[in-house]
Amino acid sequence: MSAMEVQQKIVEKPLTQQELEGWLWKVADILRGAVKPEKYGTFVLPLLFFKRLSDVYKIEYEKARLKYKSANAARQKFVHKFADIPKGCMWEDLRKESKNVGGKLNKMLGKIAKANPELDGVINRTDFNRPDELPPQKLIKLIEHFSGRTLANGNIQPDMLGNVYEYLLKKFNEVAPARAGEFYTPREIIKIMIEILDPDEGAEIYDPCAGSGGMLIFSHLHLLEKKRDPKNVFLYGQEFNAETCAMARMNVMLHGLEAKVSAGDTLADPKFLDGNGLKKFDIVIANPMWNQDGYKEVIEKDKFGRFTYGTPSNSSADWGWIQHMLASLKPDGRMGVVLDQGALFRGGAEGKIRGKIIEADLVECVVSLPEKLFYNTGSPGCLIFLNKDKPRQRQGKILFVYATKDFEKLKNMNHLRDQDIDTTVQAFRNYKDMPKRVAVVPLEQVRKNKYNLSVTRYMDVFEPESIIDIEQTWREITNLNVQWKTVNEQLQASLRELGYE
């Protein structure tokens, strides 16, 4: 029997993306009512990751066993590319358990992490032995549900599984929106940012607030769409929340990517260093927590020389994040950041920092976004793009894009359609005035406005008021009154005929 025949025996009929998404989303039916919605991802995503590891390992091991003619020789010589799974820690071993399943699953994942140091803190991050959060019978049902499909090559490709991981993140965020904003940026917003920054082969890309890894993933997908080699791009991220960091690392692995994602507080303890200073990147992109407080002392004690434009107030670190990102750029680097629109106009320490950065001619573009795009807030955000090496024709100017009205209204939120994304991206590329939509503004005008970057300061976005013809309107009201009187008389006559006085 050939290796291909072995694989065909192990896997089922290949699934479509839609079929896979529908099958996986049934986990919500299993958990609903017994598990808090904000905990769905905590339990489901590591199980999905473990099932994928086990299924791929099984196929690769069977291929090696055929090649080396014996199980012992295969185990001695077989080196699995994705992860090495110790004896007794396969998915099938888990299915044999009927008592204390959560505790035994914890031990299995701990052994896998020990055998694969790169998975430590990723696959073993979740405690499955918490009956108060995940009832044992629900865990068993989850295991049996995942057992219904083989998540291995031939049946499911890495990009396909990576895409469905992204799908699950989005769905989990929809059922628990309050937590979503901690780690999930709507992918339509990321697409605008990546399209504008336009990374290419050889680029080093960094997200200091990596969340679930979406900006790194979309950088990879962007190169695929351009028919460039996505393996020739270098991805780095740091995430404060350890559980979210584990989600990001699983995400990049399931997409078949290599990325360095570290856990830790970026402002207090940046992990990517070059000697005694920060490592420099071609592109930096982030959606930091908006108006984060409590960082003034950290910034004042900084030893990396990041905050040369000033110290923001203790109530908002927005312009502290921008300075960290600028300090992490190469001399010709570019960056994009998602922030609350208040960062565009607030005064005080922020206003002074903003003014110095504008005077340094680093701000290239500001985009105002519609409201209700984010899961945990209805406030409208904005995109700010900075460039350490602006093209000559853009020097001494800032591009303002009013994208506030470009969206599709959904039940509880708004959504950016493909045409909305394209409109904003093309406005950046074309770099020319468009009434009520785009304005190319010289720094002198921004200076006169005391460095206020609110988009509506630089263009008239309002529709002209319609002129009311008072005589015509009065005639229409008079005619309506006559019609009402006639209808009322007819109604009264009909009522009298029916015996009602």
N, C-alpha and C positions, 0 to 999 in steps of 0.2 A: 504494500500500500504506500503510495507517495505521500509526501508532506501535505500536498494540496488536498488529497483525499481525506487525510486526517482532519484538516481544518474544516472541510465541508461536512464531515460527520459531526463535528462539535458544534458548529454554528447553525442557526436556523435560516429561514429565508431572509434576505437583507431587508431592513426596515427603511422606510422613507423618513425624512426629517419630521414630518407631521405625525406619522405613526409613533415614532419614538417619543415625541413631546407629549402626545395624548396618553401614552402608556405610563410615562413617568409622572405626569401630573395627577394620576389616580392616587398617588401617595397622599394627596391632600384629603381625599375621601377617607383614607385609613386613619389619618391623624385628627380629623376635624372633631371638635368637641372634647377630645381627651388631651390634646397638646396645645399649648398657646401658639397662635399663628406666628409670632415672632421667633419661635423655636423650631419651626419646620426645617429651615435651612441648616440649623445646628446639627440635627440628627440625620437628615436625608442626604446632604451633600457628601459627608464622609463615607456613608454607606455606598453611595454611587461610585465614589472613588475607589473604595476597597473592592467592589464587585468588578470594576474595570481592571484593576491590577490582577485580580485572581484569574479572570477569564483570559486575559492576554498571556499571563504566565503559563496557564494550562496548555494553550495552543503551542507556545514557543517550546515548552518542555517536551511535548509530544513530538514535535519536529526533531528536537535534539535526540530523543530516545530512538527514533527511527534511524537517524544518521549514525549514532554510535552503537546501535544494536543491543544495548542493555541499559536498564534503568540506572544502575550504579555508575556506569561510565557517563551517562547523560547528566546525572546530578553533579558529578565531579567536574565535567567540562562545560556544562551549560552556564552561560552568564546571561541573565535576562536584562535587556536594555532599560526596561521601565522600572523594575524593582525586583529584588530577590525576596521570595516568600519562604520563610522557614517551614520545616515539616510540621504539619498539624495546624497550620494557620491559613489554609485555603478556605474559600467560601463554602465548599462542600463540607469541610470540617465544622464550620459554624452551624450549618443546617442540621447536623447530627445532635446538637445540644437542645435539651428541652427544659433544663433547670438552670437558674442563675445565668440566663443567656447574656444579659448585659455585662455582668462581671467577666464572663469568659471571653466575650467580644473585646472588652478592654484589654485583657491579657494578650489576645492574638494581635491586636493592633500595636500594642507595646512591643511585642517581639519583632514585628515587621519594621517598626521604627528603629529598633536597635540594630537590625540587620542592614538598614538603609538610613544612615545618618541624615541624608537630605530630606527624609520624610518625618524626622522627629519634630514634634510640634505641629505637624500637618495632619497626618492620618490618625494620630493618637490624641488630638486636641480635645475631642468630645468625650464626656463621661456618659456612657450608655447605661450605667448601673445607677440610674436615678429614677426609681419608680414613681416619685412624686411629679416628675416632669415628663417621663415617657413610660407609661405602664408596660410591664413585660409582655402582655399579650399583643399590644400594639407593635412592639419591637419585632415580635415573631411574625406578625402579619407583614410588616415592612420587608423582612428578610425573605419571606415566601413570595412576596410580590416581585422583588428584584430577581428572584431565582427563575422567574418565568421567561427571561430573555438572556441571551449571551451578548455581552458588551465587548466584543473583541473584533479585531481586524478581520475583514471579509464580511462581517455582518454590520459593523459600525466603524466608520473611519474616524481618525482622531479629530479632524475639523468638525465632523458631524456631532460627535459627543461633546466637544467643546462648545458648539453652538447651542446644544440642548442644556448644557450647564448654565449658559447665559440666559436661556429661556426660563429655567427654573429660578434663577436669581430674580428675574423680572417678576415672575408670578408670585414668589414668596414676598416680594416687596409690595405687591398689590394687596395682599391679604394682611400685611403688617406695615403700613406706610410710615408709621411713626419712627420705626427703627431704620427704614430704608435709606433715609438721607445720610446715615452714618457711613455708608459704604457703597452706595449705588448712585451713579450719575446716569440719567437717561441717555441711552445710547445715541439718540439723535443729536444731542448736544455734543457728545464726544466726536461724532462724525463730522460736524461742522469744524471743530477745532483741528482734527487731524487733516481734513481736506485743506484747511487754510495753512497749516504748518507744513504739510506736504513732505513727510520724511522720505528719504531715499536710502538706497543701499549704503552700508557703511556707517549709518547714523547711530550715535549713542543717545538713547532716549530715556528720560528720567521722570518718574512721578513721585514726588515726596509725600503724597497723600494717596497711596495706591488704592485704598478701598478694596474692592473685589477684583481689581486688575483690569478693568474695562479699557482704560486708556492705553495700556500696554498691548492688550489683545487687538484693539482696533488699529494700532500702529502696524502690527503684523498683517492684518487683513488689508490695510491700505496698500502695502507692497504687493500682496497677491493680486489685487485688482489692477495694479499698474503693470502686472506681469514682470515684476522684479523679484529677485531672490529674497524671500522674507527671512531666510536663515542668516543673511548677511546684514542683520540689524541687531543692535545690542540693547537689551531692555533692562532697566533697573527701577526698583520701586521700594518705598519704605512706608509702613503702615503702623499706626500707633496701637490699634486694637489687635491683640494676639489672635483672637478667633477670626477676625476679618482678614488678617495677614495669611492665616492658613487657607481661607477661602480663595484668596488671590493666587497662592502658590498651587493649589489644586487646579484652579482655572487655567493657568498657563501650562501646566503639565497635561491636562486633558486636551488642550489645543495643540499638543506636540511641540511646545515652544521651550526655549531655554531663556530663563530670565532670573535675575537675582532680585529676590524680594525679601527684605529684612524687616524685622519687627522693632519698633521703638518710636519714641517721640522725636520727630525730625527737627523741630525747633530747638529742643533741649539737648538732643544727642544724635546728630546726623551720622549715619552709618557709612556713607560712601565718601571715603577720604583718599587723598593723594598726598602721602607724607603727612605733614602737619596741617594741611589745608584741605579744602573741599575738592572732590573730584569734579571735573568740568564736563559738561555734556553739550551736544549739538542742539538738542531740543528738550525743553522742560515743560511739562504739562500737568495741571492739577486742578482739582476741585476741593480746596481745603474747607474745613468747617467754617461757616460764615460767622463773623463777629466773635471769634473765640476769645475768651477773656483769660486773664491770669498769667500773661507771658512777659509783662514788662520787665520783671527782675531777671528772667532768663535771657532776654534780649540785651539788657544792660551788661550782663556778665559774659556775653558771647566772646569766645576766644578765636573765632574763625574770620573775623573782619567782615561779617555779612551785612551789618546794618549801618552802612556808611551814610545813608540818606536821613537817618534819624530813628528815634525810638517811638513807636506808636503808643497810644494810651493803653492802660491795663484792660480796657473794656473791649478792645477789638484788635486782633493780630493780623487783620487783612493785609495791611501794607508791610507787616513783618514777613508774611509769607511771600509777598512779591519780592522783597529784598533777598530772602533766602534763595528764591528761584533765579533771580538775576545773578547772585553770587555763584550759582552753580552752572552758569552758562560759559561756554567758550567765547573768545572775543568776537566771533561771528555768529553766536548762538541766538536762537529765537525761543520764545515761550508764549504759552497761552494759559490763562487762569479764569476759572468761573467764580464769580463773587456776587454778593448782594449789591444791588444798585446804590446803596448808601455809600459804598466805597468810592463812588465816583464824585461825590459832592461834600461829604462830611468835612468839617473844618478842624480846628485845633491841630494836634500833632499830626494827624493823618493828612490834613490839608497841606501842611508844610512839607511832609515827605513826598506827597503827590506832586507838589510844585517843583521840587528839586529833580524828581525823575522825569517830569515833563521837560524841564529846562535842559536836561541832559539829552533830550531828543531820543528817548528810548521807547516812548509809546507810539505804536504804529497804527493801531485800530481799536475802536471800542464798539461793541455790538450790544444794543439793548434787546433783551429777550421778552417774550410774552409772559404773563403771569400763569400760575398753576401748571408749571412744567415739572416741578420736583415733587417727590412723594411726601416729604415731611413739612412742606411750606407752600403756601399759595403766593408768596412774594415773588415778584419778577426778578430774575437774575440778570447778569451781564457777563460778557466775555471781554477780557482785556488782553490784547496781544502786544508784546514788547519785542524789540529787535535791536540787538547790539550793533548791527551792521545794516542799517536801512539802505535800500537802493537810492541812488542819487535823486531820482525824481520824487521820492517820498520824504526826503530829509526836510526838516523844518515844518512838517505838516502832520496832522493826525486825521485818519479816516474815521468818520462816524457813520454807523449803519443802524437805521431804525427798523428792527425786525419784529417789533412788538405786535403787529397785526397779522403776522404770517404764521397761522397755526390752524389746526382742526380742533374743534371743541368736542370733547368726549363727555361721558356722564359726570365724572368727578374731577377730571383733569383736562388739560389741553395737551395736544400732541403735535410735533413737527412732522409734516409730510415731506416726501422726497423733494417736492418742488420748493418747499420752504427752505430746506437745507441748501438746495442749489442756488436759490435767489441770494442768500447771504454769502455763500462762497463766491459766486460770480461778482457780487458787489465788491468784495475784497480784491479780486483779481483785476477787475476792470479799472478800478481806482479813478472814478469820475463822478461828478455830481449827478444826482437824480432827484428831482423834486419830491419832497416828502419821504424820501427813503435813504439817500446817501449824500454826505457832504464831506468834501475835502477842505480842511480848515487849517490855515496857517497858525503857527504857535503864537504869533502876536495876538490873534483873536482870543485864543485860550488864556493867554496871560491877562488880557483885559477882563476876562470873566473869572479872575482869581483862581485859575486852574481847576475850575469846575468841568468835569468830563461828562456831565449829563447830556445824552444825545440830543434831547429836545432843546437844549440851549443853542444849538447850531443849525437847526432847520425848523421850518414851519410844518408841523405834521398834522395840523388840523384842517378839516374840510371847510370850504367857505360856507358861511351861513346862507341859507336860502332866503331870498327876498319874498316877503309876504305881500300879496296884493290885497289890501284890506277891503277895497270895494268888492272884488270878486269873492273873497271869503265871506263877506256879509251876505251877498246874494245867495251863496250856497247854503248858509245857515237858514235864511228866510225860506228857501225852497224846501229844506228838510223839515222845517216847522209846518209848512203847508201840507207836506206829504204825511207827516205824523198826525195832523188834525183829520185828514181824510180817512186814514187807516183806523183811527180811533172811532170815528163816526160809524164806519162800516162794522167795526167790532160791536159797538153798542146796539146797532140794528139787529145783528145776528143774535145777540143775547136776548133781546126782546122777543124775537121770533121763537126762541126756545123756552120762553116763559120766565126768563130772568129779568127782573126790573132793576 
